[in-house]
């Protein structure tokens, strides 16, 4: 996905390691938010709480174990993001930009929402955002996807607006 002119996804090629680290951190942090806030604190759902088999859907021990495996996945994404960040910042060409990192984390969180929402809510139907909440189940599931889209686009806009990642600022600097 790299172009010949030193860009990657419309960003400076040298920002790629930092963006990748931020996306993995965002995938992990988005998952932790979902698991901790929605599963545990608000208790809107568990991993298998809408499973088609009522024996599985109503088995709290099984749901808690599935939530635990879900957290293992989010923990893995977070650790991978930290390792990638450490490696990225050891490379002199990679910009040390908090703004690019923040935008990438937000985009990664949005990617988590899109992936988890599409797979678990819509394709597998093993749980939904808030089945007992006001409004329809579909409304909450679609809102979760829209939240993901907003985070992906908003995070990307933050990265694009940063001098460290923006191709436009690279072109301006090269012409001066």
mmCIF file of the C-alpha atoms, coordinates in Angstrom:
data_MODEL
# 
_entry.id   MODEL 
# 
loop_
_atom_site.group_PDB 
_atom_site.id 
_atom_site.type_symbol 
_atom_site.label_atom_id 
_atom_site.label_alt_id 
_atom_site.label_comp_id 
_atom_site.label_asym_id 
_atom_site.label_entity_id 
_atom_site.label_seq_id 
_atom_site.pdbx_PDB_ins_code 
_atom_site.Cartn_x 
_atom_site.Cartn_y 
_atom_site.Cartn_z 
_atom_site.occupancy 
_atom_site.B_iso_or_equiv 
_atom_site.pdbx_formal_charge 
_atom_site.auth_seq_id 
_atom_site.auth_comp_id 
_atom_site.auth_asym_id 
_atom_site.auth_atom_id 
_atom_site.pdbx_PDB_model_num 
ATOM 1   C CA . UNK A 1 1   ? 0.000   0.000   0.000  1.00 0.00 ? 1   UNK A CA 1 
ATOM 2   C CA . UNK A 1 2   ? 3.034   2.229   -0.163 1.00 0.00 ? 2   UNK A CA 1 
ATOM 3   C CA . UNK A 1 3   ? 3.332   4.551   -3.101 1.00 0.00 ? 3   UNK A CA 1 
ATOM 4   C CA . UNK A 1 4   ? 6.519   5.408   -4.986 1.00 0.00 ? 4   UNK A CA 1 
ATOM 5   C CA . UNK A 1 5   ? 6.424   8.956   -3.607 1.00 0.00 ? 5   UNK A CA 1 
ATOM 6   C CA . UNK A 1 6   ? 6.994   7.917   0.026  1.00 0.00 ? 6   UNK A CA 1 
ATOM 7   C CA . UNK A 1 7   ? 3.374   7.859   1.137  1.00 0.00 ? 7   UNK A CA 1 
ATOM 8   C CA . UNK A 1 8   ? 1.320   5.156   2.808  1.00 0.00 ? 8   UNK A CA 1 
ATOM 9   C CA . UNK A 1 9   ? -2.491  5.416   3.062  1.00 0.00 ? 9   UNK A CA 1 
ATOM 10  C CA . UNK A 1 10  ? -2.177  9.120   2.314  1.00 0.00 ? 10  UNK A CA 1 
ATOM 11  C CA . UNK A 1 11  ? 0.351   9.601   5.136  1.00 0.00 ? 11  UNK A CA 1 
ATOM 12  C CA . UNK A 1 12  ? 4.100   9.981   5.229  1.00 0.00 ? 12  UNK A CA 1 
ATOM 13  C CA . UNK A 1 13  ? 5.793   6.591   4.922  1.00 0.00 ? 13  UNK A CA 1 
ATOM 14  C CA . UNK A 1 14  ? 8.050   7.348   7.879  1.00 0.00 ? 14  UNK A CA 1 
ATOM 15  C CA . UNK A 1 15  ? 4.997   7.687   10.155 1.00 0.00 ? 15  UNK A CA 1 
ATOM 16  C CA . UNK A 1 16  ? 3.826   4.142   9.299  1.00 0.00 ? 16  UNK A CA 1 
ATOM 17  C CA . UNK A 1 17  ? 5.479   2.363   12.311 1.00 0.00 ? 17  UNK A CA 1 
ATOM 18  C CA . UNK A 1 18  ? 3.988   4.917   14.729 1.00 0.00 ? 18  UNK A CA 1 
ATOM 19  C CA . UNK A 1 19  ? 0.541   4.652   13.126 1.00 0.00 ? 19  UNK A CA 1 
ATOM 20  C CA . UNK A 1 20  ? 0.649   0.848   13.228 1.00 0.00 ? 20  UNK A CA 1 
ATOM 21  C CA . UNK A 1 21  ? 1.626   0.904   16.916 1.00 0.00 ? 21  UNK A CA 1 
ATOM 22  C CA . UNK A 1 22  ? -1.210  3.310   17.669 1.00 0.00 ? 22  UNK A CA 1 
ATOM 23  C CA . UNK A 1 23  ? -3.757  1.209   15.792 1.00 0.00 ? 23  UNK A CA 1 
ATOM 24  C CA . UNK A 1 24  ? -2.827  -1.910  17.790 1.00 0.00 ? 24  UNK A CA 1 
ATOM 25  C CA . UNK A 1 25  ? -2.980  0.079   21.035 1.00 0.00 ? 25  UNK A CA 1 
ATOM 26  C CA . UNK A 1 26  ? -6.403  1.367   19.972 1.00 0.00 ? 26  UNK A CA 1 
ATOM 27  C CA . UNK A 1 27  ? -7.645  -2.145  19.167 1.00 0.00 ? 27  UNK A CA 1 
ATOM 28  C CA . UNK A 1 28  ? -6.616  -3.233  22.661 1.00 0.00 ? 28  UNK A CA 1 
ATOM 29  C CA . UNK A 1 29  ? -7.901  -0.175  24.496 1.00 0.00 ? 29  UNK A CA 1 
ATOM 30  C CA . UNK A 1 30  ? -11.206 -0.263  22.599 1.00 0.00 ? 30  UNK A CA 1 
ATOM 31  C CA . UNK A 1 31  ? -11.598 -3.896  23.592 1.00 0.00 ? 31  UNK A CA 1 
ATOM 32  C CA . UNK A 1 32  ? -10.769 -3.157  27.211 1.00 0.00 ? 32  UNK A CA 1 
ATOM 33  C CA . UNK A 1 33  ? -13.325 -0.338  27.273 1.00 0.00 ? 33  UNK A CA 1 
ATOM 34  C CA . UNK A 1 34  ? -15.969 -2.646  25.810 1.00 0.00 ? 34  UNK A CA 1 
ATOM 35  C CA . UNK A 1 35  ? -15.144 -5.507  28.161 1.00 0.00 ? 35  UNK A CA 1 
ATOM 36  C CA . UNK A 1 36  ? -14.724 -3.487  31.332 1.00 0.00 ? 36  UNK A CA 1 
ATOM 37  C CA . UNK A 1 37  ? -17.416 -0.841  30.882 1.00 0.00 ? 37  UNK A CA 1 
ATOM 38  C CA . UNK A 1 38  ? -20.115 -2.634  28.859 1.00 0.00 ? 38  UNK A CA 1 
ATOM 39  C CA . UNK A 1 39  ? -19.589 -6.245  29.998 1.00 0.00 ? 39  UNK A CA 1 
ATOM 40  C CA . UNK A 1 40  ? -18.574 -5.759  33.627 1.00 0.00 ? 40  UNK A CA 1 
ATOM 41  C CA . UNK A 1 41  ? -19.641 -2.353  34.981 1.00 0.00 ? 41  UNK A CA 1 
ATOM 42  C CA . UNK A 1 42  ? -22.870 -1.730  33.046 1.00 0.00 ? 42  UNK A CA 1 
ATOM 43  C CA . UNK A 1 43  ? -23.532 -5.477  32.505 1.00 0.00 ? 43  UNK A CA 1 
ATOM 44  C CA . UNK A 1 44  ? -25.404 -4.817  29.273 1.00 0.00 ? 44  UNK A CA 1 
ATOM 45  C CA . UNK A 1 45  ? -24.172 -8.082  27.801 1.00 0.00 ? 45  UNK A CA 1 
ATOM 46  C CA . UNK A 1 46  ? -21.535 -10.789 27.989 1.00 0.00 ? 46  UNK A CA 1 
ATOM 47  C CA . UNK A 1 47  ? -19.682 -12.462 25.141 1.00 0.00 ? 47  UNK A CA 1 
ATOM 48  C CA . UNK A 1 48  ? -22.304 -15.167 24.536 1.00 0.00 ? 48  UNK A CA 1 
ATOM 49  C CA . UNK A 1 49  ? -25.399 -13.575 26.085 1.00 0.00 ? 49  UNK A CA 1 
ATOM 50  C CA . UNK A 1 50  ? -27.414 -13.666 22.828 1.00 0.00 ? 50  UNK A CA 1 
ATOM 51  C CA . UNK A 1 51  ? -26.241 -17.087 21.675 1.00 0.00 ? 51  UNK A CA 1 
ATOM 52  C CA . UNK A 1 52  ? -28.982 -19.026 19.866 1.00 0.00 ? 52  UNK A CA 1 
ATOM 53  C CA . UNK A 1 53  ? -28.746 -21.830 22.452 1.00 0.00 ? 53  UNK A CA 1 
ATOM 54  C CA . UNK A 1 54  ? -30.410 -20.553 25.682 1.00 0.00 ? 54  UNK A CA 1 
ATOM 55  C CA . UNK A 1 55  ? -28.293 -22.974 27.713 1.00 0.00 ? 55  UNK A CA 1 
ATOM 56  C CA . UNK A 1 56  ? -25.172 -21.153 26.529 1.00 0.00 ? 56  UNK A CA 1 
ATOM 57  C CA . UNK A 1 57  ? -26.713 -17.664 26.574 1.00 0.00 ? 57  UNK A CA 1 
ATOM 58  C CA . UNK A 1 58  ? -27.842 -18.041 30.207 1.00 0.00 ? 58  UNK A CA 1 
ATOM 59  C CA . UNK A 1 59  ? -24.728 -19.809 31.548 1.00 0.00 ? 59  UNK A CA 1 
ATOM 60  C CA . UNK A 1 60  ? -23.020 -16.998 33.471 1.00 0.00 ? 60  UNK A CA 1 
ATOM 61  C CA . UNK A 1 61  ? -19.856 -19.029 34.192 1.00 0.00 ? 61  UNK A CA 1 
ATOM 62  C CA . UNK A 1 62  ? -19.424 -19.816 30.494 1.00 0.00 ? 62  UNK A CA 1 
ATOM 63  C CA . UNK A 1 63  ? -20.088 -16.184 29.565 1.00 0.00 ? 63  UNK A CA 1 
ATOM 64  C CA . UNK A 1 64  ? -17.550 -14.961 32.122 1.00 0.00 ? 64  UNK A CA 1 
ATOM 65  C CA . UNK A 1 65  ? -14.973 -17.398 30.737 1.00 0.00 ? 65  UNK A CA 1 
ATOM 66  C CA . UNK A 1 66  ? -15.683 -16.176 27.183 1.00 0.00 ? 66  UNK A CA 1 
ATOM 67  C CA . UNK A 1 67  ? -15.311 -12.588 28.453 1.00 0.00 ? 67  UNK A CA 1 
ATOM 68  C CA . UNK A 1 68  ? -11.943 -13.640 29.903 1.00 0.00 ? 68  UNK A CA 1 
ATOM 69  C CA . UNK A 1 69  ? -10.757 -15.023 26.554 1.00 0.00 ? 69  UNK A CA 1 
ATOM 70  C CA . UNK A 1 70  ? -11.959 -11.793 24.960 1.00 0.00 ? 70  UNK A CA 1 
ATOM 71  C CA . UNK A 1 71  ? -9.773  -9.873  27.445 1.00 0.00 ? 71  UNK A CA 1 
ATOM 72  C CA . UNK A 1 72  ? -6.797  -12.100 26.589 1.00 0.00 ? 72  UNK A CA 1 
ATOM 73  C CA . UNK A 1 73  ? -7.230  -10.942 22.993 1.00 0.00 ? 73  UNK A CA 1 
ATOM 74  C CA . UNK A 1 74  ? -7.457  -7.276  23.933 1.00 0.00 ? 74  UNK A CA 1 
ATOM 75  C CA . UNK A 1 75  ? -4.446  -7.668  26.227 1.00 0.00 ? 75  UNK A CA 1 
ATOM 76  C CA . UNK A 1 76  ? -2.503  -9.225  23.332 1.00 0.00 ? 76  UNK A CA 1 
ATOM 77  C CA . UNK A 1 77  ? -3.372  -6.291  21.043 1.00 0.00 ? 77  UNK A CA 1 
ATOM 78  C CA . UNK A 1 78  ? -2.283  -3.824  23.744 1.00 0.00 ? 78  UNK A CA 1 
ATOM 79  C CA . UNK A 1 79  ? 1.044   -5.565  24.409 1.00 0.00 ? 79  UNK A CA 1 
ATOM 80  C CA . UNK A 1 80  ? 1.700   -5.789  20.672 1.00 0.00 ? 80  UNK A CA 1 
ATOM 81  C CA . UNK A 1 81  ? 0.954   -2.056  20.400 1.00 0.00 ? 81  UNK A CA 1 
ATOM 82  C CA . UNK A 1 82  ? 3.422   -1.258  23.197 1.00 0.00 ? 82  UNK A CA 1 
ATOM 83  C CA . UNK A 1 83  ? 6.121   -3.414  21.562 1.00 0.00 ? 83  UNK A CA 1 
ATOM 84  C CA . UNK A 1 84  ? 5.507   -1.775  18.171 1.00 0.00 ? 84  UNK A CA 1 
ATOM 85  C CA . UNK A 1 85  ? 5.607   1.674   19.786 1.00 0.00 ? 85  UNK A CA 1 
ATOM 86  C CA . UNK A 1 86  ? 8.890   0.888   21.511 1.00 0.00 ? 86  UNK A CA 1 
ATOM 87  C CA . UNK A 1 87  ? 10.365  -0.380  18.234 1.00 0.00 ? 87  UNK A CA 1 
ATOM 88  C CA . UNK A 1 88  ? 9.038   2.616   16.287 1.00 0.00 ? 88  UNK A CA 1 
ATOM 89  C CA . UNK A 1 89  ? 10.530  5.166   18.651 1.00 0.00 ? 89  UNK A CA 1 
ATOM 90  C CA . UNK A 1 90  ? 13.908  3.440   18.475 1.00 0.00 ? 90  UNK A CA 1 
ATOM 91  C CA . UNK A 1 91  ? 14.048  4.284   14.759 1.00 0.00 ? 91  UNK A CA 1 
ATOM 92  C CA . UNK A 1 92  ? 15.361  7.828   14.204 1.00 0.00 ? 92  UNK A CA 1 
ATOM 93  C CA . UNK A 1 93  ? 13.274  8.452   11.060 1.00 0.00 ? 93  UNK A CA 1 
ATOM 94  C CA . UNK A 1 94  ? 9.958   7.795   12.840 1.00 0.00 ? 94  UNK A CA 1 
ATOM 95  C CA . UNK A 1 95  ? 8.380   11.017  14.136 1.00 0.00 ? 95  UNK A CA 1 
ATOM 96  C CA . UNK A 1 96  ? 7.866   11.264  17.882 1.00 0.00 ? 96  UNK A CA 1 
ATOM 97  C CA . UNK A 1 97  ? 4.431   12.773  17.568 1.00 0.00 ? 97  UNK A CA 1 
ATOM 98  C CA . UNK A 1 98  ? 1.863   12.445  20.325 1.00 0.00 ? 98  UNK A CA 1 
ATOM 99  C CA . UNK A 1 99  ? -0.801  13.733  17.963 1.00 0.00 ? 99  UNK A CA 1 
ATOM 100 C CA . UNK A 1 100 ? -0.121  11.060  15.328 1.00 0.00 ? 100 UNK A CA 1 
ATOM 101 C CA . UNK A 1 101 ? -0.085  8.419   18.059 1.00 0.00 ? 101 UNK A CA 1 
ATOM 102 C CA . UNK A 1 102 ? -3.360  9.700   19.567 1.00 0.00 ? 102 UNK A CA 1 
ATOM 103 C CA . UNK A 1 103 ? -5.097  9.799   16.185 1.00 0.00 ? 103 UNK A CA 1 
ATOM 104 C CA . UNK A 1 104 ? -3.889  6.279   15.433 1.00 0.00 ? 104 UNK A CA 1 
ATOM 105 C CA . UNK A 1 105 ? -5.141  4.978   18.795 1.00 0.00 ? 105 UNK A CA 1 
ATOM 106 C CA . UNK A 1 106 ? -8.561  6.539   18.143 1.00 0.00 ? 106 UNK A CA 1 
ATOM 107 C CA . UNK A 1 107 ? -8.651  4.941   14.673 1.00 0.00 ? 107 UNK A CA 1 
ATOM 108 C CA . UNK A 1 108 ? -7.653  1.579   16.161 1.00 0.00 ? 108 UNK A CA 1 
ATOM 109 C CA . UNK A 1 109 ? -10.458 1.844   18.706 1.00 0.00 ? 109 UNK A CA 1 
ATOM 110 C CA . UNK A 1 110 ? -12.864 2.542   15.865 1.00 0.00 ? 110 UNK A CA 1 
ATOM 111 C CA . UNK A 1 111 ? -11.552 -0.488  13.968 1.00 0.00 ? 111 UNK A CA 1 
ATOM 112 C CA . UNK A 1 112 ? -12.189 -2.566  17.084 1.00 0.00 ? 112 UNK A CA 1 
ATOM 113 C CA . UNK A 1 113 ? -15.809 -1.366  17.201 1.00 0.00 ? 113 UNK A CA 1 
ATOM 114 C CA . UNK A 1 114 ? -16.305 -2.091  13.503 1.00 0.00 ? 114 UNK A CA 1 
ATOM 115 C CA . UNK A 1 115 ? -14.760 -5.557  13.653 1.00 0.00 ? 115 UNK A CA 1 
ATOM 116 C CA . UNK A 1 116 ? -16.375 -6.617  16.909 1.00 0.00 ? 116 UNK A CA 1 
ATOM 117 C CA . UNK A 1 117 ? -19.712 -5.097  15.954 1.00 0.00 ? 117 UNK A CA 1 
ATOM 118 C CA . UNK A 1 118 ? -19.865 -6.647  12.505 1.00 0.00 ? 118 UNK A CA 1 
ATOM 119 C CA . UNK A 1 119 ? -18.691 -10.092 13.595 1.00 0.00 ? 119 UNK A CA 1 
ATOM 120 C CA . UNK A 1 120 ? -20.251 -10.587 17.050 1.00 0.00 ? 120 UNK A CA 1 
ATOM 121 C CA . UNK A 1 121 ? -23.382 -8.418  16.784 1.00 0.00 ? 121 UNK A CA 1 
ATOM 122 C CA . UNK A 1 122 ? -24.377 -8.874  13.150 1.00 0.00 ? 122 UNK A CA 1 
ATOM 123 C CA . UNK A 1 123 ? -22.743 -11.966 11.614 1.00 0.00 ? 123 UNK A CA 1 
ATOM 124 C CA . UNK A 1 124 ? -22.618 -14.363 14.583 1.00 0.00 ? 124 UNK A CA 1 
ATOM 125 C CA . UNK A 1 125 ? -25.313 -12.725 16.714 1.00 0.00 ? 125 UNK A CA 1 
ATOM 126 C CA . UNK A 1 126 ? -23.670 -14.041 19.903 1.00 0.00 ? 126 UNK A CA 1 
ATOM 127 C CA . UNK A 1 127 ? -24.333 -10.787 21.728 1.00 0.00 ? 127 UNK A CA 1 
ATOM 128 C CA . UNK A 1 128 ? -25.747 -7.330  21.129 1.00 0.00 ? 128 UNK A CA 1 
ATOM 129 C CA . UNK A 1 129 ? -24.818 -3.962  22.628 1.00 0.00 ? 129 UNK A CA 1 
ATOM 130 C CA . UNK A 1 130 ? -27.830 -3.497  24.916 1.00 0.00 ? 130 UNK A CA 1 
ATOM 131 C CA . UNK A 1 131 ? -30.657 -5.973  24.325 1.00 0.00 ? 131 UNK A CA 1 
ATOM 132 C CA . UNK A 1 132 ? -32.606 -4.806  27.389 1.00 0.00 ? 132 UNK A CA 1 
ATOM 133 C CA . UNK A 1 133 ? -32.083 -1.108  26.725 1.00 0.00 ? 133 UNK A CA 1 
ATOM 134 C CA . UNK A 1 134 ? -34.529 1.437   25.381 1.00 0.00 ? 134 UNK A CA 1 
ATOM 135 C CA . UNK A 1 135 ? -35.123 1.145   21.653 1.00 0.00 ? 135 UNK A CA 1 
ATOM 136 C CA . UNK A 1 136 ? -34.459 -1.763  19.387 1.00 0.00 ? 136 UNK A CA 1 
ATOM 137 C CA . UNK A 1 137 ? -31.458 -4.069  19.554 1.00 0.00 ? 137 UNK A CA 1 
ATOM 138 C CA . UNK A 1 138 ? -30.594 -3.091  15.986 1.00 0.00 ? 138 UNK A CA 1 
ATOM 139 C CA . UNK A 1 139 ? -30.509 0.602   16.945 1.00 0.00 ? 139 UNK A CA 1 
ATOM 140 C CA . UNK A 1 140 ? -27.812 0.000   19.580 1.00 0.00 ? 140 UNK A CA 1 
ATOM 141 C CA . UNK A 1 141 ? -25.809 -2.319  17.310 1.00 0.00 ? 141 UNK A CA 1 
ATOM 142 C CA . UNK A 1 142 ? -25.862 0.214   14.458 1.00 0.00 ? 142 UNK A CA 1 
ATOM 143 C CA . UNK A 1 143 ? -24.936 3.040   16.864 1.00 0.00 ? 143 UNK A CA 1 
ATOM 144 C CA . UNK A 1 144 ? -21.900 0.956   17.923 1.00 0.00 ? 144 UNK A CA 1 
ATOM 145 C CA . UNK A 1 145 ? -20.862 0.654   14.254 1.00 0.00 ? 145 UNK A CA 1 
ATOM 146 C CA . UNK A 1 146 ? -21.384 4.382   13.666 1.00 0.00 ? 146 UNK A CA 1 
ATOM 147 C CA . UNK A 1 147 ? -19.261 5.120   16.740 1.00 0.00 ? 147 UNK A CA 1 
ATOM 148 C CA . UNK A 1 148 ? -16.559 2.958   15.137 1.00 0.00 ? 148 UNK A CA 1 
ATOM 149 C CA . UNK A 1 149 ? -16.783 4.776   11.804 1.00 0.00 ? 149 UNK A CA 1 
ATOM 150 C CA . UNK A 1 150 ? -16.565 8.165   13.540 1.00 0.00 ? 150 UNK A CA 1 
ATOM 151 C CA . UNK A 1 151 ? -13.503 7.045   15.498 1.00 0.00 ? 151 UNK A CA 1 
ATOM 152 C CA . UNK A 1 152 ? -11.742 5.678   12.390 1.00 0.00 ? 152 UNK A CA 1 
ATOM 153 C CA . UNK A 1 153 ? -12.397 8.849   10.394 1.00 0.00 ? 153 UNK A CA 1 
ATOM 154 C CA . UNK A 1 154 ? -11.754 11.209  13.309 1.00 0.00 ? 154 UNK A CA 1 
ATOM 155 C CA . UNK A 1 155 ? -8.503  9.489   14.230 1.00 0.00 ? 155 UNK A CA 1 
ATOM 156 C CA . UNK A 1 156 ? -7.352  9.550   10.617 1.00 0.00 ? 156 UNK A CA 1 
ATOM 157 C CA . UNK A 1 157 ? -8.192  13.264  10.415 1.00 0.00 ? 157 UNK A CA 1 
ATOM 158 C CA . UNK A 1 158 ? -6.084  13.906  13.524 1.00 0.00 ? 158 UNK A CA 1 
ATOM 159 C CA . UNK A 1 159 ? -3.126  12.062  11.987 1.00 0.00 ? 159 UNK A CA 1 
ATOM 160 C CA . UNK A 1 160 ? -3.573  13.856  8.647  1.00 0.00 ? 160 UNK A CA 1 
ATOM 161 C CA . UNK A 1 161 ? -3.734  17.194  10.456 1.00 0.00 ? 161 UNK A CA 1 
ATOM 162 C CA . UNK A 1 162 ? -0.420  16.532  12.183 1.00 0.00 ? 162 UNK A CA 1 
ATOM 163 C CA . UNK A 1 163 ? 2.733   17.741  10.489 1.00 0.00 ? 163 UNK A CA 1 
ATOM 164 C CA . UNK A 1 164 ? 4.458   14.438  11.330 1.00 0.00 ? 164 UNK A CA 1 
ATOM 165 C CA . UNK A 1 165 ? 2.036   12.371  9.279  1.00 0.00 ? 165 UNK A CA 1 
ATOM 166 C CA . UNK A 1 166 ? 0.633   14.756  6.714  1.00 0.00 ? 166 UNK A CA 1 
ATOM 167 C CA . UNK A 1 167 ? 1.783   14.429  3.130  1.00 0.00 ? 167 UNK A CA 1 
ATOM 168 C CA . UNK A 1 168 ? 0.682   18.013  2.462  1.00 0.00 ? 168 UNK A CA 1 
ATOM 169 C CA . UNK A 1 169 ? 3.135   19.382  5.017  1.00 0.00 ? 169 UNK A CA 1 
ATOM 170 C CA . UNK A 1 170 ? 5.834   17.177  3.475  1.00 0.00 ? 170 UNK A CA 1 
ATOM 171 C CA . UNK A 1 171 ? 5.175   18.699  0.030  1.00 0.00 ? 171 UNK A CA 1 
ATOM 172 C CA . UNK A 1 172 ? 5.210   22.227  1.487  1.00 0.00 ? 172 UNK A CA 1 
ATOM 173 C CA . UNK A 1 173 ? 8.548   21.622  3.241  1.00 0.00 ? 173 UNK A CA 1 
ATOM 174 C CA . UNK A 1 174 ? 10.114  20.126  0.114  1.00 0.00 ? 174 UNK A CA 1 
ATOM 175 C CA . UNK A 1 175 ? 9.095   23.111  -2.056 1.00 0.00 ? 175 UNK A CA 1 
ATOM 176 C CA . UNK A 1 176 ? 10.461  25.726  0.370  1.00 0.00 ? 176 UNK A CA 1 
# 
